[in-house]
Amino acid sequence: MSRFGPGRGEHKLRLAISLAGLTLLTLAYARNGIGGIASLEIAIIGAAFFGGSALWSAWQLWKDRPE
């Protein structure tokens, strides 16, 4: 890990929060549906944010895993 970047513990926390956010977003749209263009925009931006954060944290954990 980088000397100044987040450690493994913080990446694990970010991954867990991102996956929880994606799950809640999916459940909300599965239950209520997409009600208009603004709702679609929120879904896209939320999925991009939580998905990107989850992928980045998972990549950092995978790349710097202890052997």
CHARMM internal coordinates of N, CA and C (Angstrom, degrees):
IC EDIT
DIST 1 N 1 CA 1.4428
DIST 1 CA 1 C 1.5255
ANGL 1 N 1 CA 1 C 109.50
DIST 1 C 2 N 1.2838
ANGL 1 CA 1 C 2 N 114.45
DIHE 1 N 1 CA 1 C 2 N 157.32
DIST 2 N 2 CA 1.4491
ANGL 1 C 2 N 2 CA 120.50
DIHE 1 CA 1 C 2 N 2 CA 178.65
DIST 2 CA 2 C 1.5270
ANGL 2 N 2 CA 2 C 110.06
DIHE 1 C 2 N 2 CA 2 C -68.53
DIST 2 C 3 N 1.3034
ANGL 2 CA 2 C 3 N 114.51
DIHE 2 N 2 CA 2 C 3 N 149.56
DIST 3 N 3 CA 1.4604
ANGL 2 C 3 N 3 CA 119.64
DIHE 2 CA 2 C 3 N 3 CA -179.50
DIST 3 CA 3 C 1.5317
ANGL 3 N 3 CA 3 C 111.29
DIHE 2 C 3 N 3 CA 3 C -63.25
DIST 3 C 4 N 1.3301
ANGL 3 CA 3 C 4 N 117.04
DIHE 3 N 3 CA 3 C 4 N -36.43
DIST 4 N 4 CA 1.4559
ANGL 3 C 4 N 4 CA 121.31
DIHE 3 CA 3 C 4 N 4 CA -175.22
DIST 4 CA 4 C 1.5267
ANGL 4 N 4 CA 4 C 113.17
DIHE 3 C 4 N 4 CA 4 C -105.09
DIST 4 C 5 N 1.3021
ANGL 4 CA 4 C 5 N 118.07
DIHE 4 N 4 CA 4 C 5 N -6.84
DIST 5 N 5 CA 1.4556
ANGL 4 C 5 N 5 CA 121.38
DIHE 4 CA 4 C 5 N 5 CA -178.02
DIST 5 CA 5 C 1.5196
ANGL 5 N 5 CA 5 C 112.21
DIHE 4 C 5 N 5 CA 5 C -86.02
DIST 5 C 6 N 1.3186
ANGL 5 CA 5 C 6 N 115.49
DIHE 5 N 5 CA 5 C 6 N 179.09
DIST 6 N 6 CA 1.4610
ANGL 5 C 6 N 6 CA 119.46
DIHE 5 CA 5 C 6 N 6 CA 179.06
DIST 6 CA 6 C 1.5221
ANGL 6 N 6 CA 6 C 111.62
DIHE 5 C 6 N 6 CA 6 C -68.16
DIST 6 C 7 N 1.3082
ANGL 6 CA 6 C 7 N 116.12
DIHE 6 N 6 CA 6 C 7 N 148.01
DIST 7 N 7 CA 1.4582
ANGL 6 C 7 N 7 CA 121.42
DIHE 6 CA 6 C 7 N 7 CA 179.65
DIST 7 CA 7 C 1.5274
ANGL 7 N 7 CA 7 C 111.42
DIHE 6 C 7 N 7 CA 7 C -85.69
DIST 7 C 8 N 1.3275
ANGL 7 CA 7 C 8 N 115.46
DIHE 7 N 7 CA 7 C 8 N -176.60
DIST 8 N 8 CA 1.4636
ANGL 7 C 8 N 8 CA 120.71
DIHE 7 CA 7 C 8 N 8 CA -178.64
DIST 8 CA 8 C 1.5235
ANGL 8 N 8 CA 8 C 111.98
DIHE 7 C 8 N 8 CA 8 C -62.40
DIST 8 C 9 N 1.3237
ANGL 8 CA 8 C 9 N 116.81
DIHE 8 N 8 CA 8 C 9 N -38.37
DIST 9 N 9 CA 1.4576
ANGL 8 C 9 N 9 CA 120.08
DIHE 8 CA 8 C 9 N 9 CA -179.46
DIST 9 CA 9 C 1.5246
ANGL 9 N 9 CA 9 C 112.19
DIHE 8 C 9 N 9 CA 9 C -62.87
DIST 9 C 10 N 1.3302
ANGL 9 CA 9 C 10 N 115.94
DIHE 9 N 9 CA 9 C 10 N -42.33
DIST 10 N 10 CA 1.4578
ANGL 9 C 10 N 10 CA 119.15
DIHE 9 CA 9 C 10 N 10 CA 179.43
DIST 10 CA 10 C 1.5212
ANGL 10 N 10 CA 10 C 111.09
DIHE 9 C 10 N 10 CA 10 C -68.80
DIST 10 C 11 N 1.3239
ANGL 10 CA 10 C 11 N 117.49
DIHE 10 N 10 CA 10 C 11 N -37.54
DIST 11 N 11 CA 1.4658
ANGL 10 C 11 N 11 CA 119.57
DIHE 10 CA 10 C 11 N 11 CA 176.78
DIST 11 CA 11 C 1.5242
ANGL 11 N 11 CA 11 C 111.43
DIHE 10 C 11 N 11 CA 11 C -64.52
DIST 11 C 12 N 1.3258
ANGL 11 CA 11 C 12 N 117.45
DIHE 11 N 11 CA 11 C 12 N -37.43
DIST 12 N 12 CA 1.4659
ANGL 11 C 12 N 12 CA 120.48
DIHE 11 CA 11 C 12 N 12 CA 177.02
DIST 12 CA 12 C 1.5260
ANGL 12 N 12 CA 12 C 110.15
DIHE 11 C 12 N 12 CA 12 C -64.63
DIST 12 C 13 N 1.3305
ANGL 12 CA 12 C 13 N 117.50
DIHE 12 N 12 CA 12 C 13 N -41.91
DIST 13 N 13 CA 1.4592
ANGL 12 C 13 N 13 CA 121.66
DIHE 12 CA 12 C 13 N 13 CA 178.36
DIST 13 CA 13 C 1.5298
ANGL 13 N 13 CA 13 C 110.34
DIHE 12 C 13 N 13 CA 13 C -64.14
DIST 13 C 14 N 1.3297
ANGL 13 CA 13 C 14 N 117.58
DIHE 13 N 13 CA 13 C 14 N -45.21
DIST 14 N 14 CA 1.4614
ANGL 13 C 14 N 14 CA 121.12
DIHE 13 CA 13 C 14 N 14 CA 178.86
DIST 14 CA 14 C 1.5247
ANGL 14 N 14 CA 14 C 111.26
DIHE 13 C 14 N 14 CA 14 C -61.77
DIST 14 C 15 N 1.3288
ANGL 14 CA 14 C 15 N 116.74
DIHE 14 N 14 CA 14 C 15 N -40.10
DIST 15 N 15 CA 1.4615
ANGL 14 C 15 N 15 CA 120.61
DIHE 14 CA 14 C 15 N 15 CA 178.77
DIST 15 CA 15 C 1.5266
ANGL 15 N 15 CA 15 C 110.25
DIHE 14 C 15 N 15 CA 15 C -63.77
DIST 15 C 16 N 1.3184
ANGL 15 CA 15 C 16 N 117.11
DIHE 15 N 15 CA 15 C 16 N -44.95
DIST 16 N 16 CA 1.4642
ANGL 15 C 16 N 16 CA 120.88
DIHE 15 CA 15 C 16 N 16 CA -179.90
DIST 16 CA 16 C 1.5309
ANGL 16 N 16 CA 16 C 111.43
DIHE 15 C 16 N 16 CA 16 C -63.61
DIST 16 C 17 N 1.3180
ANGL 16 CA 16 C 17 N 117.23
DIHE 16 N 16 CA 16 C 17 N -44.11
DIST 17 N 17 CA 1.4664
ANGL 16 C 17 N 17 CA 120.73
DIHE 16 CA 16 C 17 N 17 CA 179.93
DIST 17 CA 17 C 1.5222
ANGL 17 N 17 CA 17 C 110.66
DIHE 16 C 17 N 17 CA 17 C -66.29
DIST 17 C 18 N 1.3214
ANGL 17 CA 17 C 18 N 117.60
DIHE 17 N 17 CA 17 C 18 N -40.02
DIST 18 N 18 CA 1.4620
ANGL 17 C 18 N 18 CA 121.03
DIHE 17 CA 17 C 18 N 18 CA 179.45
DIST 18 CA 18 C 1.5250
ANGL 18 N 18 CA 18 C 111.33
DIHE 17 C 18 N 18 CA 18 C -65.27
DIST 18 C 19 N 1.3171
ANGL 18 CA 18 C 19 N 117.13
DIHE 18 N 18 CA 18 C 19 N -42.73
DIST 19 N 19 CA 1.4616
ANGL 18 C 19 N 19 CA 119.98
DIHE 18 CA 18 C 19 N 19 CA 179.07
DIST 19 CA 19 C 1.5318
ANGL 19 N 19 CA 19 C 110.65
DIHE 18 C 19 N 19 CA 19 C -67.56
DIST 19 C 20 N 1.3224
ANGL 19 CA 19 C 20 N 117.05
DIHE 19 N 19 CA 19 C 20 N -36.80
DIST 20 N 20 CA 1.4661
ANGL 19 C 20 N 20 CA 120.24
DIHE 19 CA 19 C 20 N 20 CA 175.84
DIST 20 CA 20 C 1.5313
ANGL 20 N 20 CA 20 C 110.57
DIHE 19 C 20 N 20 CA 20 C -65.22
DIST 20 C 21 N 1.3197
ANGL 20 CA 20 C 21 N 117.19
DIHE 20 N 20 CA 20 C 21 N -41.44
DIST 21 N 21 CA 1.4633
ANGL 20 C 21 N 21 CA 120.98
DIHE 20 CA 20 C 21 N 21 CA 177.67
DIST 21 CA 21 C 1.5161
ANGL 21 N 21 CA 21 C 112.34
DIHE 20 C 21 N 21 CA 21 C -62.88
DIST 21 C 22 N 1.3352
ANGL 21 CA 21 C 22 N 116.88
DIHE 21 N 21 CA 21 C 22 N -42.91
DIST 22 N 22 CA 1.4600
ANGL 21 C 22 N 22 CA 120.33
DIHE 21 CA 21 C 22 N 22 CA 176.98
DIST 22 CA 22 C 1.5261
ANGL 22 N 22 CA 22 C 111.15
DIHE 21 C 22 N 22 CA 22 C -63.23
DIST 22 C 23 N 1.3264
ANGL 22 CA 22 C 23 N 116.18
DIHE 22 N 22 CA 22 C 23 N -39.90
DIST 23 N 23 CA 1.4636
ANGL 22 C 23 N 23 CA 120.34
DIHE 22 CA 22 C 23 N 23 CA 179.13
DIST 23 CA 23 C 1.5248
ANGL 23 N 23 CA 23 C 110.82
DIHE 22 C 23 N 23 CA 23 C -64.20
DIST 23 C 24 N 1.3295
ANGL 23 CA 23 C 24 N 117.13
DIHE 23 N 23 CA 23 C 24 N -46.84
DIST 24 N 24 CA 1.4621
ANGL 23 C 24 N 24 CA 120.58
DIHE 23 CA 23 C 24 N 24 CA 179.58
DIST 24 CA 24 C 1.5254
ANGL 24 N 24 CA 24 C 111.77
DIHE 23 C 24 N 24 CA 24 C -64.26
DIST 24 C 25 N 1.3219
ANGL 24 CA 24 C 25 N 117.06
DIHE 24 N 24 CA 24 C 25 N -39.55
DIST 25 N 25 CA 1.4555
ANGL 24 C 25 N 25 CA 121.17
DIHE 24 CA 24 C 25 N 25 CA 178.22
DIST 25 CA 25 C 1.5295
ANGL 25 N 25 CA 25 C 110.35
DIHE 24 C 25 N 25 CA 25 C -63.80
DIST 25 C 26 N 1.3225
ANGL 25 CA 25 C 26 N 116.43
DIHE 25 N 25 CA 25 C 26 N -43.45
DIST 26 N 26 CA 1.4607
ANGL 25 C 26 N 26 CA 120.83
DIHE 25 CA 25 C 26 N 26 CA 178.65
DIST 26 CA 26 C 1.5281
ANGL 26 N 26 CA 26 C 111.19
DIHE 25 C 26 N 26 CA 26 C -64.16
DIST 26 C 27 N 1.3243
ANGL 26 CA 26 C 27 N 116.68
DIHE 26 N 26 CA 26 C 27 N -44.33
DIST 27 N 27 CA 1.4616
ANGL 26 C 27 N 27 CA 120.12
DIHE 26 CA 26 C 27 N 27 CA 179.10
DIST 27 CA 27 C 1.5294
ANGL 27 N 27 CA 27 C 111.73
DIHE 26 C 27 N 27 CA 27 C -63.66
DIST 27 C 28 N 1.3119
ANGL 27 CA 27 C 28 N 116.86
DIHE 27 N 27 CA 27 C 28 N -39.85
DIST 28 N 28 CA 1.4615
ANGL 27 C 28 N 28 CA 120.34
DIHE 27 CA 27 C 28 N 28 CA 179.93
DIST 28 CA 28 C 1.5212
ANGL 28 N 28 CA 28 C 111.09
DIHE 27 C 28 N 28 CA 28 C -63.92
DIST 28 C 29 N 1.3189
ANGL 28 CA 28 C 29 N 117.21
DIHE 28 N 28 CA 28 C 29 N -43.22
DIST 29 N 29 CA 1.4634
ANGL 28 C 29 N 29 CA 119.66
DIHE 28 CA 28 C 29 N 29 CA -179.75
DIST 29 CA 29 C 1.5213
ANGL 29 N 29 CA 29 C 111.96
DIHE 28 C 29 N 29 CA 29 C -77.15
DIST 29 C 30 N 1.3239
ANGL 29 CA 29 C 30 N 118.77
DIHE 29 N 29 CA 29 C 30 N -26.92
DIST 30 N 30 CA 1.4564
ANGL 29 C 30 N 30 CA 120.84
DIHE 29 CA 29 C 30 N 30 CA 175.13
DIST 30 CA 30 C 1.5331
ANGL 30 N 30 CA 30 C 110.21
DIHE 29 C 30 N 30 CA 30 C -69.34
DIST 30 C 31 N 1.3062
ANGL 30 CA 30 C 31 N 116.19
DIHE 30 N 30 CA 30 C 31 N -34.81
DIST 31 N 31 CA 1.4677
ANGL 30 C 31 N 31 CA 120.36
DIHE 30 CA 30 C 31 N 31 CA -177.97
DIST 31 CA 31 C 1.5222
ANGL 31 N 31 CA 31 C 111.89
DIHE 30 C 31 N 31 CA 31 C -81.28
DIST 31 C 32 N 1.3291
ANGL 31 CA 31 C 32 N 117.31
DIHE 31 N 31 CA 31 C 32 N -42.23
DIST 32 N 32 CA 1.4667
ANGL 31 C 32 N 32 CA 121.27
DIHE 31 CA 31 C 32 N 32 CA -173.03
DIST 32 CA 32 C 1.5232
ANGL 32 N 32 CA 32 C 114.23
DIHE 31 C 32 N 32 CA 32 C -104.27
DIST 32 C 33 N 1.3002
ANGL 32 CA 32 C 33 N 117.29
DIHE 32 N 32 CA 32 C 33 N -20.63
DIST 33 N 33 CA 1.4616
ANGL 32 C 33 N 33 CA 120.15
DIHE 32 CA 32 C 33 N 33 CA -177.46
DIST 33 CA 33 C 1.5208
ANGL 33 N 33 CA 33 C 112.15
DIHE 32 C 33 N 33 CA 33 C 77.42
DIST 33 C 34 N 1.2991
ANGL 33 CA 33 C 34 N 115.20
DIHE 33 N 33 CA 33 C 34 N 173.77
DIST 34 N 34 CA 1.4620
ANGL 33 C 34 N 34 CA 121.25
DIHE 33 CA 33 C 34 N 34 CA 178.44
DIST 34 CA 34 C 1.5249
ANGL 34 N 34 CA 34 C 107.04
DIHE 33 C 34 N 34 CA 34 C -93.82
DIST 34 C 35 N 1.3250
ANGL 34 CA 34 C 35 N 116.06
DIHE 34 N 34 CA 34 C 35 N 118.71
DIST 35 N 35 CA 1.4550
ANGL 34 C 35 N 35 CA 120.94
DIHE 34 CA 34 C 35 N 35 CA -171.62
DIST 35 CA 35 C 1.5101
ANGL 35 N 35 CA 35 C 115.72
DIHE 34 C 35 N 35 CA 35 C -95.48
DIST 35 C 36 N 1.2790
ANGL 35 CA 35 C 36 N 119.07
DIHE 35 N 35 CA 35 C 36 N 0.67
DIST 36 N 36 CA 1.4578
ANGL 35 C 36 N 36 CA 120.31
DIHE 35 CA 35 C 36 N 36 CA -179.11
DIST 36 CA 36 C 1.5087
ANGL 36 N 36 CA 36 C 110.34
DIHE 35 C 36 N 36 CA 36 C 167.75
DIST 36 C 37 N 1.3109
ANGL 36 CA 36 C 37 N 115.26
DIHE 36 N 36 CA 36 C 37 N -174.66
DIST 37 N 37 CA 1.4641
ANGL 36 C 37 N 37 CA 120.65
DIHE 36 CA 36 C 37 N 37 CA -176.41
DIST 37 CA 37 C 1.5252
ANGL 37 N 37 CA 37 C 111.08
DIHE 36 C 37 N 37 CA 37 C -68.50
DIST 37 C 38 N 1.3222
ANGL 37 CA 37 C 38 N 117.94
DIHE 37 N 37 CA 37 C 38 N -35.64
DIST 38 N 38 CA 1.4724
ANGL 37 C 38 N 38 CA 120.35
DIHE 37 CA 37 C 38 N 38 CA 178.63
DIST 38 CA 38 C 1.5226
ANGL 38 N 38 CA 38 C 110.45
DIHE 37 C 38 N 38 CA 38 C -67.24
DIST 38 C 39 N 1.3164
ANGL 38 CA 38 C 39 N 116.82
DIHE 38 N 38 CA 38 C 39 N -38.70
DIST 39 N 39 CA 1.4611
ANGL 38 C 39 N 39 CA 120.96
DIHE 38 CA 38 C 39 N 39 CA 177.79
DIST 39 CA 39 C 1.5303
ANGL 39 N 39 CA 39 C 110.70
DIHE 38 C 39 N 39 CA 39 C -65.85
DIST 39 C 40 N 1.3161
ANGL 39 CA 39 C 40 N 116.13
DIHE 39 N 39 CA 39 C 40 N -39.14
DIST 40 N 40 CA 1.4674
ANGL 39 C 40 N 40 CA 120.45
DIHE 39 CA 39 C 40 N 40 CA 176.65
DIST 40 CA 40 C 1.5223
ANGL 40 N 40 CA 40 C 111.01
DIHE 39 C 40 N 40 CA 40 C -63.80
DIST 40 C 41 N 1.3276
ANGL 40 CA 40 C 41 N 116.36
DIHE 40 N 40 CA 40 C 41 N -40.72
DIST 41 N 41 CA 1.4648
ANGL 40 C 41 N 41 CA 120.62
DIHE 40 CA 40 C 41 N 41 CA 178.62
DIST 41 CA 41 C 1.5277
ANGL 41 N 41 CA 41 C 111.12
DIHE 40 C 41 N 41 CA 41 C -63.36
DIST 41 C 42 N 1.3147
ANGL 41 CA 41 C 42 N 116.85
DIHE 41 N 41 CA 41 C 42 N -42.28
DIST 42 N 42 CA 1.4645
ANGL 41 C 42 N 42 CA 120.86
DIHE 41 CA 41 C 42 N 42 CA 177.99
DIST 42 CA 42 C 1.5209
ANGL 42 N 42 CA 42 C 110.30
DIHE 41 C 42 N 42 CA 42 C -63.00
DIST 42 C 43 N 1.3295
ANGL 42 CA 42 C 43 N 116.56
DIHE 42 N 42 CA 42 C 43 N -41.24
DIST 43 N 43 CA 1.4699
ANGL 42 C 43 N 43 CA 120.88
DIHE 42 CA 42 C 43 N 43 CA 179.29
DIST 43 CA 43 C 1.5295
ANGL 43 N 43 CA 43 C 110.98
DIHE 42 C 43 N 43 CA 43 C -62.94
DIST 43 C 44 N 1.3055
ANGL 43 CA 43 C 44 N 117.20
DIHE 43 N 43 CA 43 C 44 N -44.26
DIST 44 N 44 CA 1.4673
ANGL 43 C 44 N 44 CA 120.85
DIHE 43 CA 43 C 44 N 44 CA -178.55
DIST 44 CA 44 C 1.5269
ANGL 44 N 44 CA 44 C 111.14
DIHE 43 C 44 N 44 CA 44 C -66.47
DIST 44 C 45 N 1.3178
ANGL 44 CA 44 C 45 N 116.59
DIHE 44 N 44 CA 44 C 45 N -46.75
DIST 45 N 45 CA 1.4620
ANGL 44 C 45 N 45 CA 120.29
DIHE 44 CA 44 C 45 N 45 CA -178.58
DIST 45 CA 45 C 1.5274
ANGL 45 N 45 CA 45 C 110.47
DIHE 44 C 45 N 45 CA 45 C -67.21
DIST 45 C 46 N 1.3225
ANGL 45 CA 45 C 46 N 117.85
DIHE 45 N 45 CA 45 C 46 N -42.64
DIST 46 N 46 CA 1.4670
ANGL 45 C 46 N 46 CA 121.18
DIHE 45 CA 45 C 46 N 46 CA 178.14
DIST 46 CA 46 C 1.5129
ANGL 46 N 46 CA 46 C 112.23
DIHE 45 C 46 N 46 CA 46 C -63.02
DIST 46 C 47 N 1.3285
ANGL 46 CA 46 C 47 N 116.50
DIHE 46 N 46 CA 46 C 47 N -44.45
DIST 47 N 47 CA 1.4632
ANGL 46 C 47 N 47 CA 120.30
DIHE 46 CA 46 C 47 N 47 CA 178.80
DIST 47 CA 47 C 1.5271
ANGL 47 N 47 CA 47 C 111.22
DIHE 46 C 47 N 47 CA 47 C -65.05
DIST 47 C 48 N 1.3307
ANGL 47 CA 47 C 48 N 116.92
DIHE 47 N 47 CA 47 C 48 N -38.71
DIST 48 N 48 CA 1.4652
ANGL 47 C 48 N 48 CA 119.92
DIHE 47 CA 47 C 48 N 48 CA 178.31
DIST 48 CA 48 C 1.5269
ANGL 48 N 48 CA 48 C 110.99
DIHE 47 C 48 N 48 CA 48 C -66.23
DIST 48 C 49 N 1.3313
ANGL 48 CA 48 C 49 N 116.70
DIHE 48 N 48 CA 48 C 49 N -41.15
DIST 49 N 49 CA 1.4636
ANGL 48 C 49 N 49 CA 120.22
DIHE 48 CA 48 C 49 N 49 CA -179.57
DIST 49 CA 49 C 1.5244
ANGL 49 N 49 CA 49 C 111.29
DIHE 48 C 49 N 49 CA 49 C -66.54
DIST 49 C 50 N 1.3384
ANGL 49 CA 49 C 50 N 116.43
DIHE 49 N 49 CA 49 C 50 N -55.65
DIST 50 N 50 CA 1.4619
ANGL 49 C 50 N 50 CA 120.04
DIHE 49 CA 49 C 50 N 50 CA -177.73
DIST 50 CA 50 C 1.5223
ANGL 50 N 50 CA 50 C 111.53
DIHE 49 C 50 N 50 CA 50 C -66.50
DIST 50 C 51 N 1.3229
ANGL 50 CA 50 C 51 N 117.30
DIHE 50 N 50 CA 50 C 51 N -39.81
DIST 51 N 51 CA 1.4588
ANGL 50 C 51 N 51 CA 120.70
DIHE 50 CA 50 C 51 N 51 CA 178.99
DIST 51 CA 51 C 1.5165
ANGL 51 N 51 CA 51 C 112.24
DIHE 50 C 51 N 51 CA 51 C -66.11
DIST 51 C 52 N 1.3201
ANGL 51 CA 51 C 52 N 116.83
DIHE 51 N 51 CA 51 C 52 N -44.34
DIST 52 N 52 CA 1.4636
ANGL 51 C 52 N 52 CA 120.50
DIHE 51 CA 51 C 52 N 52 CA 178.41
DIST 52 CA 52 C 1.5105
ANGL 52 N 52 CA 52 C 112.31
DIHE 51 C 52 N 52 CA 52 C -64.14
DIST 52 C 53 N 1.3166
ANGL 52 CA 52 C 53 N 116.14
DIHE 52 N 52 CA 52 C 53 N -41.36
DIST 53 N 53 CA 1.4631
ANGL 52 C 53 N 53 CA 120.35
DIHE 52 CA 52 C 53 N 53 CA 178.15
DIST 53 CA 53 C 1.5233
ANGL 53 N 53 CA 53 C 110.97
DIHE 52 C 53 N 53 CA 53 C -64.49
DIST 53 C 54 N 1.3287
ANGL 53 CA 53 C 54 N 116.76
DIHE 53 N 53 CA 53 C 54 N -42.03
DIST 54 N 54 CA 1.4678
ANGL 53 C 54 N 54 CA 120.39
DIHE 53 CA 53 C 54 N 54 CA 178.87
DIST 54 CA 54 C 1.5244
ANGL 54 N 54 CA 54 C 111.10
DIHE 53 C 54 N 54 CA 54 C -64.93
DIST 54 C 55 N 1.3204
ANGL 54 CA 54 C 55 N 116.95
DIHE 54 N 54 CA 54 C 55 N -44.07
DIST 55 N 55 CA 1.4668
ANGL 54 C 55 N 55 CA 120.00
DIHE 54 CA 54 C 55 N 55 CA 179.92
DIST 55 CA 55 C 1.5256
ANGL 55 N 55 CA 55 C 111.44
DIHE 54 C 55 N 55 CA 55 C -64.35
DIST 55 C 56 N 1.3354
ANGL 55 CA 55 C 56 N 117.00
DIHE 55 N 55 CA 55 C 56 N -42.65
DIST 56 N 56 CA 1.4560
ANGL 55 C 56 N 56 CA 120.16
DIHE 55 CA 55 C 56 N 56 CA -179.01
DIST 56 CA 56 C 1.5281
ANGL 56 N 56 CA 56 C 110.96
DIHE 55 C 56 N 56 CA 56 C -64.32
DIST 56 C 57 N 1.3287
ANGL 56 CA 56 C 57 N 116.63
DIHE 56 N 56 CA 56 C 57 N -45.37
DIST 57 N 57 CA 1.4647
ANGL 56 C 57 N 57 CA 120.11
DIHE 56 CA 56 C 57 N 57 CA -179.84
DIST 57 CA 57 C 1.5281
ANGL 57 N 57 CA 57 C 110.91
DIHE 56 C 57 N 57 CA 57 C -65.77
DIST 57 C 58 N 1.3325
ANGL 57 CA 57 C 58 N 116.90
DIHE 57 N 57 CA 57 C 58 N -41.86
DIST 58 N 58 CA 1.4666
ANGL 57 C 58 N 58 CA 119.98
DIHE 57 CA 57 C 58 N 58 CA 178.56
DIST 58 CA 58 C 1.5246
ANGL 58 N 58 CA 58 C 110.42
DIHE 57 C 58 N 58 CA 58 C -63.56
DIST 58 C 59 N 1.3247
ANGL 58 CA 58 C 59 N 117.71
DIHE 58 N 58 CA 58 C 59 N -39.68
DIST 59 N 59 CA 1.4619
ANGL 58 C 59 N 59 CA 121.51
DIHE 58 CA 58 C 59 N 59 CA 178.71
DIST 59 CA 59 C 1.5264
ANGL 59 N 59 CA 59 C 111.23
DIHE 58 C 59 N 59 CA 59 C -64.08
DIST 59 C 60 N 1.3144
ANGL 59 CA 59 C 60 N 116.75
DIHE 59 N 59 CA 59 C 60 N -43.47
DIST 60 N 60 CA 1.4608
ANGL 59 C 60 N 60 CA 120.20
DIHE 59 CA 59 C 60 N 60 CA 179.45
DIST 60 CA 60 C 1.5298
ANGL 60 N 60 CA 60 C 111.13
DIHE 59 C 60 N 60 CA 60 C -65.13
DIST 60 C 61 N 1.3216
ANGL 60 CA 60 C 61 N 117.16
DIHE 60 N 60 CA 60 C 61 N -39.86
DIST 61 N 61 CA 1.4688
ANGL 60 C 61 N 61 CA 120.14
DIHE 60 CA 60 C 61 N 61 CA 177.23
DIST 61 CA 61 C 1.5227
ANGL 61 N 61 CA 61 C 110.92
DIHE 60 C 61 N 61 CA 61 C -66.14
DIST 61 C 62 N 1.3243
ANGL 61 CA 61 C 62 N 117.10
DIHE 61 N 61 CA 61 C 62 N -39.57
DIST 62 N 62 CA 1.4688
ANGL 61 C 62 N 62 CA 121.03
DIHE 61 CA 61 C 62 N 62 CA 179.99
DIST 62 CA 62 C 1.5331
ANGL 62 N 62 CA 62 C 111.38
DIHE 61 C 62 N 62 CA 62 C -68.74
DIST 62 C 63 N 1.3298
ANGL 62 CA 62 C 63 N 115.28
DIHE 62 N 62 CA 62 C 63 N -42.88
DIST 63 N 63 CA 1.4584
ANGL 62 C 63 N 63 CA 120.84
DIHE 62 CA 62 C 63 N 63 CA -176.15
DIST 63 CA 63 C 1.5337
ANGL 63 N 63 CA 63 C 111.88
DIHE 62 C 63 N 63 CA 63 C -66.83
DIST 63 C 64 N 1.3035
ANGL 63 CA 63 C 64 N 118.10
DIHE 63 N 63 CA 63 C 64 N -38.02
DIST 64 N 64 CA 1.4545
ANGL 63 C 64 N 64 CA 122.34
DIHE 63 CA 63 C 64 N 64 CA -175.08
DIST 64 CA 64 C 1.5261
ANGL 64 N 64 CA 64 C 112.66
DIHE 63 C 64 N 64 CA 64 C -110.05
DIST 64 C 65 N 1.3319
ANGL 64 CA 64 C 65 N 116.28
DIHE 64 N 64 CA 64 C 65 N 33.84
DIST 65 N 65 CA 1.4754
ANGL 64 C 65 N 65 CA 119.21
DIHE 64 CA 64 C 65 N 65 CA -179.04
DIST 65 CA 65 C 1.5191
ANGL 65 N 65 CA 65 C 109.78
DIHE 64 C 65 N 65 CA 65 C -73.82
DIST 65 C 66 N 1.3154
ANGL 65 CA 65 C 66 N 116.27
DIHE 65 N 65 CA 65 C 66 N 146.63
DIST 66 N 66 CA 1.4806
ANGL 65 C 66 N 66 CA 119.71
DIHE 65 CA 65 C 66 N 66 CA 177.44
DIST 66 CA 66 C 1.5220
ANGL 66 N 66 CA 66 C 110.21
DIHE 65 C 66 N 66 CA 66 C -71.50
DIST 66 C 67 N 1.2966
ANGL 66 CA 66 C 67 N 115.63
DIHE 66 N 66 CA 66 C 67 N 144.69
DIST 67 N 67 CA 1.4726
ANGL 66 C 67 N 67 CA 120.01
DIHE 66 CA 66 C 67 N 67 CA -176.62
DIST 67 CA 67 C 1.4865
ANGL 67 N 67 CA 67 C 112.62
DIHE 66 C 67 N 67 CA 67 C -101.46
END
COOR INIT
IC SEED 1 N 1 CA 1 C
IC BUILD
